[in-house]
């Protein structure tokens, strides 16, 4: 299973669509990697695991015709500088920690429409 982390998004989406792995199972695999490795590298600065699990559960229950997105069921993160509704966007500035996005950035909307499961935001240098 550790090889999952090294497959492409297209390969993961194909596995999910074919029923070789569930969305929740794949997400939990990636979350476990984050929990095991992130303390050393500080890559994931905003974790959104529970909402991601809700999304993954919904995708696991989706009808066959709703499983067509190119990123269907693929867990992913976005850079912290992208707005994700309900999560802080600081641009790396600590004093912006209470800046909670009201809606998703266009790129995030498109990832989600393609079936991606956003489970966190990754570190950025200040002002990126």
SEKE-330445 format. One record per residue: x, y, z of N, C-alpha, C, O in turn; residue in one letter. Coordinates in pm, 1 decimal. Example, Ala and Ser with C-alpha at 12.3 -4.5 7.8 and 13.67 -1.06 7.14 Angstrom:
! SEKE-330445
- nx | ny | nz | cax | cay | caz | cx | cy | cz | ox | oy | oz | resn
- 1319.0 | -569.0 | 780.0 | 1230.0 | -450.0 | 780.0 | 1320.0 | -330.0 | 780.0 | 1423.6 | -331.9 | 846.5 | A
- 1285.0 | -225.0 | 708.0 | 1367.0 | -106.0 | 714.0 | 1290.0 | 3.0 | 787.0 | 1340.9 | 113.8 | 803.9 | S
***
This chain:
! SEKE-330445
- nx | ny | nz | cax | cay | caz | cx | cy | cz | ox | oy | oz | resn
- 80.2 | -120.4 | 0.0 | 0.0 | 0.0 | 0.0 | 84.3 | 126.5 | 0.0 | 36.6 | 230.3 | -45.9 | X
- 207.8 | 122.4 | 49.6 | 288.5 | 244.2 | 52.5 | 317.4 | 295.5 | -87.9 | 349.4 | 413.1 | -105.0 | X
- 306.6 | 209.6 | -188.2 | 329.9 | 251.6 | -326.5 | 222.4 | 348.0 | -375.4 | 244.0 | 418.5 | -474.0 | X
- 107.7 | 352.8 | -309.2 | 0.5 | 443.9 | -349.9 | 47.6 | 588.5 | -354.9 | 6.1 | 664.7 | -442.2 | X
- 133.2 | 626.0 | -262.6 | 179.5 | 764.7 | -254.7 | 262.0 | 805.1 | -375.8 | 285.7 | 923.8 | -397.9 | X
- 305.6 | 708.6 | -453.6 | 392.9 | 737.8 | -566.6 | 323.8 | 718.6 | -701.5 | 387.4 | 730.0 | -806.3 | X
- 195.1 | 689.6 | -699.0 | 118.9 | 677.5 | -823.2 | 71.2 | 815.1 | -867.5 | 57.8 | 906.3 | -785.9 | X
- 46.2 | 829.2 | -995.3 | -4.8 | 956.3 | -1047.4 | -151.1 | 974.2 | -1007.4 | -218.9 | 878.5 | -970.0 | X
- -197.5 | 1097.1 | -1016.1 | -338.1 | 1125.7 | -987.7 | -428.5 | 1047.1 | -1082.3 | -532.5 | 996.0 | -1040.7 | X
- -389.7 | 1037.4 | -1207.9 | -470.0 | 962.3 | -1305.4 | -478.2 | 814.6 | -1267.4 | -584.4 | 753.3 | -1278.6 | X
- -367.2 | 757.9 | -1222.9 | -366.6 | 616.5 | -1182.1 | -455.1 | 595.2 | -1059.6 | -528.9 | 496.9 | -1052.0 | X
- -447.5 | 687.5 | -963.7 | -529.8 | 675.1 | -843.3 | -677.9 | 685.8 | -877.7 | -759.1 | 607.2 | -828.8 | X
- -713.4 | 782.9 | -961.8 | -853.6 | 799.7 | -1001.1 | -905.0 | 674.6 | -1072.5 | -1019.0 | 633.4 | -1051.1 | X
- -822.7 | 615.2 | -1155.9 | -861.7 | 491.8 | -1225.5 | -886.1 | 380.1 | -1125.2 | -984.3 | 306.8 | -1136.8 | X
- -798.0 | 366.5 | -1027.2 | -815.5 | 263.2 | -924.8 | -947.0 | 282.2 | -849.6 | -1018.5 | 185.7 | -822.6 | X
- -978.2 | 408.4 | -815.9 | -1102.4 | 436.6 | -743.9 | -1222.7 | 404.1 | -832.1 | -1315.3 | 335.8 | -788.1 | X
- -1221.8 | 452.0 | -954.7 | -1335.0 | 426.8 | -1045.6 | -1356.2 | 277.5 | -1070.1 | -1469.8 | 232.4 | -1084.9 | X
- -1248.0 | 201.3 | -1074.3 | -1258.1 | 56.3 | -1096.6 | -1294.0 | -20.2 | -969.5 | -1314.2 | -141.6 | -973.8 | X
- -1302.0 | 50.0 | -856.5 | -1337.1 | -15.3 | -731.2 | -1222.8 | -92.2 | -667.6 | -1245.5 | -173.0 | -577.6 | X
- -1100.0 | -68.5 | -712.8 | -984.4 | -137.8 | -655.4 | -945.5 | -79.1 | -520.3 | -876.0 | -143.6 | -441.7 | X
- -990.5 | 43.9 | -493.3 | -971.0 | 107.6 | -363.4 | -1083.4 | 208.7 | -345.9 | -1128.0 | 270.4 | -442.7 | X
- -1128.6 | 225.4 | -223.2 | -1232.9 | 323.3 | -194.9 | -1173.6 | 461.2 | -169.7 | -1055.6 | 474.7 | -137.6 | X
- -1257.0 | 563.1 | -184.7 | -1212.1 | 700.6 | -161.6 | -1166.7 | 721.0 | -17.4 | -1063.1 | 782.6 | 7.3 | X
- -1244.0 | 669.3 | 77.4 | -1207.4 | 684.5 | 218.8 | -1078.1 | 609.7 | 247.6 | -990.4 | 661.7 | 316.6 | X
- -1065.6 | 489.1 | 195.7 | -943.6 | 410.1 | 218.0 | -820.8 | 482.4 | 162.3 | -716.6 | 487.0 | 227.7 | X
- -832.4 | 538.1 | 43.4 | -721.2 | 610.8 | -17.7 | -688.6 | 737.1 | 61.3 | -571.7 | 766.1 | 86.8 | X
- -791.0 | 811.7 | 99.8 | -769.7 | 932.2 | 180.3 | -701.8 | 897.0 | 312.1 | -605.1 | 962.6 | 351.0 | X
- -750.7 | 795.3 | 380.7 | -690.3 | 756.6 | 508.8 | -544.5 | 715.5 | 492.2 | -462.3 | 741.7 | 580.0 | X
- -512.2 | 651.9 | 381.5 | -372.6 | 616.6 | 354.6 | -286.6 | 743.3 | 348.6 | -179.2 | 748.9 | 408.5 | X
- -334.2 | 843.9 | 276.6 | -257.4 | 968.3 | 262.7 | -250.7 | 1044.3 | 395.0 | -146.6 | 1100.4 | 429.3 | X
- -360.7 | 1046.2 | 469.0 | -361.4 | 1112.2 | 600.0 | -263.1 | 1043.1 | 693.8 | -191.2 | 1110.4 | 767.6 | X
- -258.8 | 911.2 | 692.4 | -163.2 | 838.6 | 776.9 | -19.8 | 875.9 | 743.1 | 63.7 | 888.5 | 832.7 | X
- 9.6 | 893.8 | 614.6 | 144.7 | 937.7 | 574.2 | 175.1 | 1076.7 | 630.0 | 284.7 | 1101.9 | 680.0 | X
- 77.7 | 1165.5 | 621.1 | 96.4 | 1300.9 | 674.7 | 123.6 | 1293.1 | 824.7 | 218.4 | 1354.2 | 874.1 | X
- 41.7 | 1219.0 | 896.1 | 57.9 | 1209.6 | 1041.2 | 190.9 | 1146.1 | 1079.5 | 247.4 | 1179.2 | 1183.7 | X
- 240.6 | 1056.6 | 997.7 | 367.2 | 989.6 | 1026.8 | 488.6 | 1075.2 | 990.2 | 589.9 | 1070.6 | 1060.0 | X
- 480.4 | 1152.5 | 883.0 | 598.9 | 1219.4 | 829.0 | 602.1 | 1371.1 | 846.2 | 709.5 | 1431.0 | 840.9 | X
- 487.4 | 1433.7 | 866.5 | 482.4 | 1579.8 | 857.9 | 551.9 | 1652.4 | 972.8 | 594.4 | 1766.4 | 954.7 | X
- 564.7 | 1592.1 | 1087.8 | 630.6 | 1661.1 | 1199.3 | 772.6 | 1703.3 | 1162.9 | 821.4 | 1805.8 | 1210.5 | X
- 837.9 | 1625.1 | 1079.3 | 975.8 | 1657.0 | 1039.6 | 983.6 | 1761.1 | 929.5 | 1081.1 | 1835.7 | 921.8 | X
- 882.1 | 1767.2 | 844.1 | 894.2 | 1856.0 | 727.9 | 800.0 | 1975.8 | 729.7 | 818.9 | 2069.7 | 652.4 | X
- 699.3 | 1974.4 | 816.0 | 605.7 | 2086.4 | 830.2 | 547.8 | 2129.9 | 695.5 | 547.6 | 2248.7 | 663.0 | X
- 499.9 | 2035.6 | 619.1 | 444.4 | 2067.4 | 487.1 | 296.9 | 2105.9 | 493.6 | 253.6 | 2198.0 | 424.4 | X
- 219.9 | 2036.0 | 576.2 | 75.4 | 2059.3 | 583.6 | 48.2 | 2153.6 | 700.4 | 58.3 | 2114.3 | 816.6 | X
- 14.0 | 2277.8 | 668.7 | -5.0 | 2377.5 | 774.3 | -151.0 | 2393.8 | 813.4 | -180.3 | 2445.2 | 921.3 | X
- -242.6 | 2351.2 | 728.2 | -385.6 | 2351.3 | 760.1 | -438.4 | 2212.7 | 724.9 | -432.6 | 2170.1 | 609.5 | X
- -489.5 | 2143.8 | 824.7 | -543.7 | 2009.2 | 803.5 | -695.9 | 2015.8 | 803.1 | -756.4 | 2079.7 | 889.2 | X
- -755.9 | 1950.7 | 707.6 | -901.3 | 1950.5 | 693.1 | -949.6 | 1806.6 | 675.7 | -1027.3 | 1775.2 | 585.5 | X
- -901.6 | 1721.3 | 764.0 | -922.4 | 1578.0 | 749.6 | -1069.1 | 1536.4 | 761.9 | -1115.7 | 1452.1 | 685.3 | X
- -1141.9 | 1594.3 | 857.0 | -1280.3 | 1549.1 | 877.5 | -1370.6 | 1587.5 | 761.8 | -1451.6 | 1506.2 | 717.1 | X
- -1358.2 | 1709.7 | 712.5 | -1439.8 | 1747.3 | 595.8 | -1400.7 | 1663.0 | 474.6 | -1485.9 | 1625.7 | 394.0 | X
- -1272.6 | 1633.6 | 462.5 | -1227.5 | 1549.2 | 351.4 | -1287.3 | 1409.4 | 363.0 | -1326.3 | 1349.9 | 262.6 | X
- -1294.5 | 1357.0 | 484.5 | -1354.9 | 1223.9 | 502.7 | -1503.2 | 1225.5 | 464.9 | -1553.4 | 1130.1 | 405.5 | X
- -1573.3 | 1334.4 | 499.5 | -1714.1 | 1346.6 | 459.9 | -1726.7 | 1344.5 | 307.5 | -1812.7 | 1276.2 | 251.9 | X
- -1639.8 | 1420.2 | 241.3 | -1640.5 | 1423.9 | 94.7 | -1610.7 | 1286.0 | 37.5 | -1678.2 | 1240.6 | -54.9 | X
- -1509.4 | 1219.5 | 92.5 | -1471.2 | 1086.5 | 43.0 | -1584.3 | 986.0 | 62.6 | -1608.9 | 902.6 | -24.6 | X
- -1653.3 | 993.3 | 176.6 | -1767.4 | 902.8 | 199.8 | -1876.4 | 926.5 | 94.7 | -1934.5 | 832.1 | 41.3 | X
- -1903.1 | 1054.9 | 66.3 | -2004.6 | 1087.5 | -35.2 | -1963.0 | 1033.9 | -172.0 | -2046.3 | 981.8 | -246.2 | X
- -1835.8 | 1046.3 | -205.2 | -1788.1 | 995.2 | -334.3 | -1796.4 | 843.0 | -340.0 | -1829.5 | 786.1 | -443.9 | X
- -1766.3 | 777.4 | -228.0 | -1778.4 | 631.1 | -225.0 | -1922.2 | 586.9 | -252.1 | -1945.4 | 477.6 | -303.7 | X
- -2018.6 | 672.5 | -217.0 | -2160.0 | 639.2 | -235.9 | -2218.0 | 697.0 | -364.7 | -2337.9 | 684.4 | -389.4 | X
- -2135.0 | 759.5 | -446.2 | -2182.4 | 821.8 | -570.3 | -2228.0 | 716.6 | -669.9 | -2178.6 | 603.9 | -671.3 | X
- -2322.6 | 755.6 | -752.4 | -2368.6 | 664.9 | -858.4 | -2260.4 | 652.6 | -964.8 | -2171.3 | 737.0 | -973.7 | X
- -2268.5 | 549.3 | -1043.8 | -2166.8 | 524.1 | -1147.4 | -2153.0 | 641.5 | -1243.5 | -2041.7 | 674.5 | -1284.6 | X
- -2264.1 | 705.2 | -1280.0 | -2255.6 | 816.7 | -1374.7 | -2192.0 | 941.3 | -1313.4 | -2152.7 | 1032.3 | -1386.3 | X
- -2181.3 | 946.7 | -1181.0 | -2117.8 | 1061.1 | -1114.2 | -1970.0 | 1037.1 | -1085.0 | -1907.7 | 1117.5 | -1015.6 | X
- -1912.8 | 929.0 | -1135.9 | -1773.0 | 895.3 | -1107.7 | -1680.5 | 927.2 | -1224.4 | -1575.3 | 865.1 | -1239.0 | X
- -1719.1 | 1023.8 | -1307.8 | -1643.6 | 1047.7 | -1429.6 | -1533.4 | 1150.6 | -1422.3 | -1453.7 | 1159.6 | -1515.7 | X
- -1524.5 | 1229.3 | -1315.7 | -1423.3 | 1334.3 | -1309.7 | -1282.3 | 1279.2 | -1319.8 | -1254.4 | 1170.9 | -1268.4 | X
- -1192.9 | 1352.4 | -1385.2 | -1056.0 | 1302.6 | -1403.6 | -977.6 | 1285.6 | -1273.6 | -878.4 | 1212.7 | -1270.1 | X
- -1021.5 | 1352.5 | -1166.7 | -954.4 | 1338.4 | -1036.9 | -1044.7 | 1269.2 | -935.1 | -1026.9 | 1285.6 | -814.4 | X
- -1140.6 | 1192.5 | -983.6 | -1240.6 | 1133.6 | -894.8 | -1176.9 | 1055.7 | -780.0 | -1108.1 | 955.9 | -800.9 | X
- -1202.0 | 1104.6 | -656.4 | -1155.9 | 1036.3 | -536.5 | -1010.9 | 1057.7 | -500.4 | -963.0 | 999.6 | -403.0 | X
- -939.1 | 1139.6 | -575.9 | -795.8 | 1159.3 | -550.9 | -776.6 | 1260.0 | -437.5 | -818.9 | 1374.9 | -449.8 | X
- -713.1 | 1218.3 | -326.9 | -684.5 | 1311.4 | -218.3 | -572.9 | 1406.9 | -260.7 | -474.9 | 1365.8 | -322.8 | X
- -588.9 | 1532.8 | -226.7 | -483.8 | 1628.1 | -260.3 | -487.2 | 1746.3 | -165.2 | -585.3 | 1770.2 | -94.8 | X
- -377.8 | 1818.4 | -165.8 | -367.2 | 1943.0 | -90.9 | -349.8 | 2055.9 | -191.1 | -319.7 | 2033.3 | -308.3 | X
- -369.5 | 2178.0 | -142.3 | -341.7 | 2296.6 | -222.3 | -249.4 | 2386.3 | -141.1 | -240.9 | 2373.7 | -18.9 | X
- -181.5 | 2475.3 | -208.4 | -95.0 | 2569.6 | -137.4 | -180.7 | 2656.3 | -45.9 | -297.3 | 2682.9 | -75.0 | X
- -122.4 | 2699.4 | 63.4 | -194.6 | 2776.7 | 163.9 | -247.1 | 2908.3 | 108.4 | -343.0 | 2963.4 | 162.2 | X
- -187.6 | 2958.7 | 4.0 | -229.2 | 3087.1 | -53.2 | -360.1 | 3078.4 | -132.6 | -415.3 | 3181.6 | -170.8 | X
- -410.7 | 2957.0 | -158.1 | -539.4 | 2940.8 | -226.1 | -652.1 | 2937.6 | -123.7 | -642.4 | 2868.3 | -22.4 | X
- -758.7 | 3012.2 | -149.8 | -875.3 | 3008.3 | -62.0 | -947.0 | 2874.4 | -73.7 | -973.4 | 2824.8 | -183.2 | X
- -977.7 | 2817.5 | 43.1 | -1065.8 | 2701.3 | 54.2 | -1171.4 | 2742.0 | 156.0 | -1138.7 | 2772.4 | 270.7 | X
- -1297.1 | 2742.8 | 115.0 | -1404.9 | 2789.6 | 201.5 | -1396.8 | 2725.8 | 339.6 | -1386.1 | 2603.9 | 352.9 | X
- -1402.2 | 2811.0 | 442.6 | -1400.8 | 2763.4 | 580.0 | -1263.1 | 2746.2 | 640.9 | -1251.3 | 2716.4 | 759.7 | X
- -1158.2 | 2764.6 | 560.9 | -1021.3 | 2749.0 | 611.0 | -947.8 | 2882.7 | 605.8 | -981.0 | 2968.5 | 524.0 | X
- -848.0 | 2900.6 | 692.7 | -771.0 | 3025.3 | 689.8 | -680.5 | 3033.6 | 567.2 | -626.1 | 2933.5 | 520.5 | X
- -666.1 | 3154.7 | 517.3 | -569.2 | 3185.1 | 411.9 | -486.9 | 3301.9 | 463.2 | -538.6 | 3412.0 | 481.8 | X
- -358.5 | 3277.2 | 486.0 | -274.6 | 3378.9 | 550.3 | -164.4 | 3433.2 | 461.6 | -106.5 | 3537.3 | 492.8 | X
- -133.8 | 3365.9 | 352.2 | -19.8 | 3407.9 | 271.0 | 110.9 | 3395.2 | 347.3 | 211.1 | 3456.9 | 311.0 | X
- 109.7 | 3315.1 | 452.8 | 229.4 | 3295.5 | 533.7 | 243.5 | 3393.7 | 649.0 | 339.1 | 3385.3 | 726.2 | X
- 149.3 | 3486.8 | 661.4 | 155.1 | 3587.2 | 768.4 | 74.0 | 3540.8 | 888.9 | -46.0 | 3516.0 | 877.3 | X
- 138.3 | 3529.1 | 1003.0 | 72.8 | 3484.8 | 1126.1 | -44.1 | 3576.9 | 1163.1 | -147.0 | 3529.2 | 1211.1 | X
- -29.8 | 3707.2 | 1141.7 | -136.1 | 3800.2 | 1182.2 | -261.8 | 3789.1 | 1094.3 | -361.1 | 3856.5 | 1121.8 | X
- -259.6 | 3706.8 | 990.6 | -378.1 | 3682.3 | 907.9 | -446.3 | 3550.5 | 943.8 | -531.6 | 3502.5 | 869.1 | X
- -409.3 | 3491.9 | 1057.8 | -459.6 | 3358.8 | 1094.1 | -611.9 | 3351.9 | 1106.6 | -670.3 | 3244.0 | 1096.4 | X
- -676.0 | 3466.7 | 1128.7 | -821.7 | 3469.0 | 1140.9 | -891.8 | 3502.6 | 1009.3 | -1013.1 | 3523.0 | 1007.2 | X
- -816.9 | 3508.5 | 900.7 | -873.4 | 3535.9 | 768.5 | -929.8 | 3405.3 | 711.4 | -858.2 | 3328.5 | 647.1 | X
- -1057.0 | 3381.9 | 735.5 | -1121.7 | 3257.7 | 693.5 | -1189.3 | 3280.4 | 558.1 | -1270.4 | 3371.7 | 542.6 | X
- -1155.4 | 3197.4 | 462.1 | -1211.0 | 3210.9 | 327.0 | -1360.9 | 3182.2 | 327.3 | -1407.7 | 3087.4 | 390.3 | X
- -1433.7 | 3265.3 | 256.4 | -1578.3 | 3247.4 | 244.8 | -1615.1 | 3156.0 | 127.9 | -1721.7 | 3094.5 | 127.8 | X
- -1527.3 | 3147.5 | 29.5 | -1553.6 | 3060.4 | -85.4 | -1422.3 | 3005.3 | -137.9 | -1314.6 | 3055.4 | -105.5 | X
- -1432.8 | 2903.5 | -218.0 | -1314.6 | 2841.2 | -277.5 | -1258.6 | 2927.8 | -389.6 | -1333.5 | 2991.2 | -463.9 | X
- -1126.8 | 2929.7 | -400.7 | -1061.5 | 2991.5 | -515.9 | -1104.4 | 2915.8 | -641.5 | -1145.3 | 2800.0 | -633.7 | X
- -1095.2 | 2981.0 | -756.3 | -1136.7 | 2919.3 | -882.1 | -1064.9 | 2785.8 | -905.8 | -1127.8 | 2688.0 | -946.1 | X
- -935.4 | 2781.7 | -881.2 | -860.3 | 2657.0 | -901.3 | -913.3 | 2546.0 | -810.9 | -924.9 | 2431.2 | -853.7 | X
- -945.3 | 2579.9 | -686.2 | -998.2 | 2481.0 | -591.8 | -1135.5 | 2433.3 | -637.8 | -1165.6 | 2314.2 | -630.2 | X
- -1218.8 | 2525.7 | -685.4 | -1349.8 | 2487.0 | -739.1 | -1333.2 | 2385.2 | -851.5 | -1406.4 | 2286.5 | -858.9 | X
- -1237.1 | 2410.4 | -937.5 | -1216.0 | 2320.1 | -1051.6 | -1162.2 | 2184.5 | -1007.9 | -1202.2 | 2081.3 | -1061.8 | X
- -1071.1 | 2184.2 | -910.0 | -1022.5 | 2056.2 | -856.3 | -1139.1 | 1974.7 | -800.6 | -1151.9 | 1855.4 | -828.2 | X
- -1223.4 | 2040.6 | -722.4 | -1336.9 | 1971.1 | -661.5 | -1435.4 | 1921.8 | -767.4 | -1485.7 | 1809.8 | -758.4 | X
- -1462.5 | 2004.8 | -866.9 | -1552.3 | 1962.8 | -975.5 | -1497.0 | 1841.2 | -1049.6 | -1572.7 | 1758.7 | -1100.6 | X
- -1364.7 | 1831.2 | -1054.7 | -1299.9 | 1717.0 | -1120.1 | -1298.9 | 1593.2 | -1030.9 | -1255.3 | 1486.2 | -1073.3 | X
- -1347.6 | 1607.8 | -905.4 | -1358.5 | 1493.8 | -815.8 | -1251.7 | 1483.3 | -709.3 | -1251.1 | 1387.0 | -632.6 | X
- -1160.7 | 1580.1 | -702.1 | -1053.7 | 1575.7 | -601.8 | -1109.9 | 1593.3 | -461.3 | -1213.0 | 1657.7 | -441.8 | X
- -1041.2 | 1535.6 | -364.6 | -1075.6 | 1547.3 | -222.8 | -965.3 | 1630.1 | -157.3 | -854.5 | 1580.8 | -136.3 | X
- -995.6 | 1755.2 | -125.2 | -896.9 | 1845.4 | -65.1 | -890.0 | 1816.2 | 84.5 | -990.6 | 1827.2 | 154.6 | X
- -771.7 | 1778.9 | 133.7 | -760.2 | 1743.8 | 275.3 | -665.6 | 1833.3 | 353.2 | -639.4 | 1807.2 | 470.6 | X
- -614.1 | 1937.3 | 291.1 | -527.9 | 2028.7 | 364.7 | -465.8 | 2132.6 | 275.0 | -484.6 | 2134.4 | 153.3 | X
- -390.0 | 2220.3 | 341.2 | -319.5 | 2327.4 | 271.4 | -171.9 | 2318.7 | 308.8 | -136.9 | 2294.0 | 424.2 | X
- -86.7 | 2339.3 | 209.7 | 57.1 | 2324.0 | 231.9 | 126.4 | 2457.7 | 250.1 | 80.1 | 2562.2 | 204.4 | X
- 238.1 | 2449.8 | 318.3 | 317.9 | 2565.9 | 355.5 | 356.5 | 2651.1 | 235.0 | 378.5 | 2600.0 | 125.2 | X
- 364.2 | 2781.7 | 257.9 | 412.1 | 2875.3 | 155.1 | 506.5 | 2975.4 | 220.0 | 493.6 | 3004.9 | 338.8 | X
- 601.3 | 3027.7 | 143.1 | 680.3 | 3139.1 | 193.7 | 589.6 | 3260.9 | 209.2 | 485.2 | 3269.1 | 144.5 | X
- 627.8 | 3352.6 | 292.0 | 549.6 | 3474.3 | 313.6 | 524.8 | 3543.5 | 180.1 | 615.8 | 3559.3 | 98.8 | X
- 400.9 | 3583.9 | 159.3 | 354.2 | 3661.0 | 42.6 | 351.2 | 3583.9 | -88.3 | 337.7 | 3645.1 | -194.2 | X
- 363.1 | 3453.1 | -84.9 | 355.9 | 3378.8 | -212.1 | 213.7 | 3370.9 | -261.4 | 188.0 | 3312.4 | -366.6 | X
***
